[in-house]
Amino acid sequence: MDISFIIVLVIALALFFDFTNGFHDTANAMATPIATGALKPRVAVALAAVLNLVGAFLSTEVAKTISGGIIREGDGGVQITPELVFAGLIGATVWNLITWFFGLPSSSSHALFGGLIGAALIGAGIGAVDFGVVVSKVLLPALFAPIIAGGTAYLATRLAYRITRRHDGLPDGRGVFRYGQIFSSSLVALAHGTNDAQKTMGVITLTLIAGGLQEAGSGPAFWVVGACAFAIAIGTYSGGWRIIKTLGTGLTAVKPAQGFAAETSTAATILASTHLGFALSTTQVASGSVIGSGLGRRGSSVRWSTAGRIAIGWLLTLPSAALIGAIAALVAALGPVGIAIDAVLGVAFIVIIFWRSSRTRVDSGSLENEVNAAGNVVKIKKSKARSK
């Protein structure tokens, strides 16, 4: 198969993965302000889309981790082929869509890493993967980042409620946190753009290097940055309502002070990781922050059954995407016929998953109704408390 054709095919699939990353991870920034009523659903996703677009242009450190870190390339390393990158992207995209269908806020980042690692191991051998980088910049951040974000959110929530606690029946002033959430959730969306959009930039750059169209060790070209920025922004604007519902209302009943604490903790963790070049899972950080904020509010409860489902999704993501990527790599090894089979099966899966999702639709309207219903319950409880 002509090398230029396979490179175009890889770039197209990479941008589609970036699109799925957008709607898969919208919840990271906007689930909590939607859940508290700080932002209307459609306004929230539009704001997140714009800020993801801007954030994608602010840094390329994570992109360099992908293109020249996890998968070895260039002099002294194993040259991964564009066909293997294509197989890895199939693994990442398929797993992303499966978890989105079930409303699981799993890691798009780990799906991408898993798909690439599985394809590289099958097609180029164990030497193609730099496991030192995988451990230091993927696995360790995956372990510690949610704990750090959750602990920070817990302390921030306790502090917020202590500062605003009621005295002598006076109003607590916590409603102002709804306005703060507009800023804090915007910061998370900006941080998400600085981290997640770069992963697709790194994959496209890796493909261009593997195809001999770019020098080894170089960063993403400007057109790659722009294309990935727009792809993730469009995906973000499309919604991802299933995961927003899980993260915003499925883990704990989020109140404005909690939401503000969770969002600021998430943003701080992501921005620090981006600066250090850690290819962090923003989904894991956001989930950890929401759980931490739920534990920090007295009288609140965390739905541990939902948290357990999310944790299982985290554990399964990297190996599952790796397995799918490895199978796709085995098929791709058949040559042009194998690439064609992978492409046809991939498109068929995408069509089926979107068709199935349309039968159990979750949209902005149903989500807003659920938030309003939750708000009515809170008002009833408050009025009863005052009458005693």
Secondary structure as UniProt FT lines:
FT   HELIX           3..36
FT   HELIX           41..55
FT   TURN            56..57
FT   HELIX           61..65
FT   HELIX           66..70
FT   TURN            75..76
FT   HELIX           82..101
FT   TURN            102..103
FT   HELIX           108..124
FT   HELIX           126..128
FT   HELIX           131..134
FT   HELIX           135..139
FT   HELIX           140..163
FT   TURN            168..169
FT   HELIX           174..176
FT   HELIX           177..210
FT   TURN            211..212
FT   TURN            216..217
FT   HELIX           222..237
FT   HELIX           241..245
FT   HELIX           246..250
FT   HELIX           256..276
FT   HELIX           282..296
FT   TURN            298..299
FT   HELIX           304..332
FT   TURN            333..334
FT   HELIX           336..359
FT   HELIX           364..387
//
